[in-house]
Each structure stands twice: as C-alpha cells, then as structure tokens.
Amino acid sequence: MAANMRDGTPRPAGPGGLWGVSFAASTVFLASWALCWLRAYGLNDDLPNACDDVRRQVFPAEVACVSMDGTVTGGTPGWLVVLFFASLVVAVLSGTMALAVTAAVRGR
C-alpha cells in the first residue's frame, strides 16, 4: 500500500497552507511588536524627561505624553496596534487549526 493511502482510501493533504499562514502571521506579529517597542523605548526614550503626565503601556509597548489640552505625543499609531492584535489572533488560530488537522490526518 502506498504511503498516502489508508485502508484503501487516499489520505487528505496535510495542513501545509495553514502552517504557512501561521508562520506569516507570527512574523507580522513579531515585526509589529518590534516596531511598537522601538517606538516606545527607542524614539520616545527621553519623553519622560520633557513631560509631566507620562502614560506607559506594556502590551503592546507604548510611552506617551499627554499635555494639558489633551493632545497625545508619542503614542503608538492605531493601525499598528490593530495589526499587532490581529496578527496575534490569526497566528494562534491558524496554528491551532494546523495542529488539529495534523492530528486528524495522522489518525489520532
């Protein structure tokens, strides 16, 4: 019997596409996390010295200054935060689905 046959029926293809999506989403997640971190601790490193009301956020990293009139300086752009969380969700979901398909194909 061929390696791709099981009980006379062909085995379904593996989750190669799902692993690719999971890897790509993980790469985007890590890149967006690195951009947030560099913006917070690289570009805005001296912001606490020039600001009275410093706002810090850990996940994703952000250091921002809020002035008296309500304007925010040094905040992470909204599109980057959306990209950060969306890529995290896609990476987790596609990785979980790929593991489930792999287990189903192997017959466990």
C-alpha positions in Angstrom: 0.0 0.0 0.0 1.3 3.5 -0.8 2.3 5.9 1.9 -0.5 8.3 1.1 -3.2 5.5 1.3 -5.0 4.4 4.4 -7.4 1.4 4.4 -7.6 1.7 0.6 -8.7 5.4 0.7 -6.4 8.3 -0.1 -5.3 10.3 2.9 -6.2 14.0 2.9 -3.4 16.5 2.3 -1.6 17.9 5.3 -2.1 21.4 6.7 0.8 23.0 4.7 -1.2 26.1 3.9 -2.2 26.6 7.5 1.4 26.3 8.7 2.3 29.0 6.1 -0.4 31.3 7.3 0.6 30.7 11.0 4.2 31.4 10.2 3.4 34.6 8.2 1.1 35.9 10.9 3.7 35.2 13.6 6.3 37.1 11.5 3.9 40.1 11.2 3.2 39.9 14.9 6.8 39.9 15.9 7.6 42.7 13.4 4.7 44.9 14.7 5.8 44.1 18.3 9.3 45.2 17.5 8.1 48.4 15.9 6.0 49.2 18.9 8.9 48.5 21.2 11.4 50.6 19.2 8.9 53.5 19.1 8.3 53.3 22.8 11.8 52.8 24.1 13.9 54.0 21.2 12.3 57.1 19.8 10.4 58.1 22.9 13.1 57.3 25.4 13.6 60.9 26.6 9.9 61.7 26.6 9.5 61.2 30.4 12.2 64.0 30.9 10.1 66.5 29.0 6.6 65.6 30.1 4.7 65.8 33.4 1.9 63.2 32.5 3.6 60.1 31.0 1.4 57.2 30.1 3.0 53.8 29.9 1.6 50.6 28.4 3.3 47.2 28.4 1.4 45.1 25.8 2.0 46.5 23.2 4.8 48.7 24.4 3.9 52.4 24.5 5.3 55.5 26.1 3.1 58.6 25.5 2.9 62.1 26.9 -0.5 63.7 27.5 -0.4 67.5 27.5 -2.9 69.8 29.4 -5.1 70.4 26.3 -5.5 66.6 25.8 -3.1 66.0 22.9 -1.1 62.9 22.9 2.6 62.9 21.9 4.5 59.7 21.2 1.5 57.3 21.1 1.6 54.2 19.0 -0.5 54.6 15.8 -3.8 52.9 15.9 -3.1 50.9 12.7 0.0 49.3 14.3 -2.0 48.3 17.4 -4.7 46.7 15.2 -2.0 44.9 13.2 -0.4 43.7 16.4 -3.5 42.1 17.9 -5.0 40.9 14.6 -1.8 39.1 13.6 -1.6 37.6 17.1 -5.1 36.2 16.8 -4.5 34.9 13.3 -1.3 33.2 14.3 -2.9 31.5 17.3 -6.0 30.3 15.4 -4.2 29.1 12.3 -1.6 27.3 14.4 -4.3 25.6 16.5 -6.2 24.6 13.3 -2.9 23.3 11.7 -2.2 21.1 14.8 -5.8 19.8 14.8 -5.6 18.9 11.1 -2.3 17.3 11.5 -3.7 15.1 14.4 -6.7 14.2 12.3 -4.6 13.3 9.2 -2.4 11.1 11.3 -5.5 9.4 12.7 -5.0 10.1 16.4 
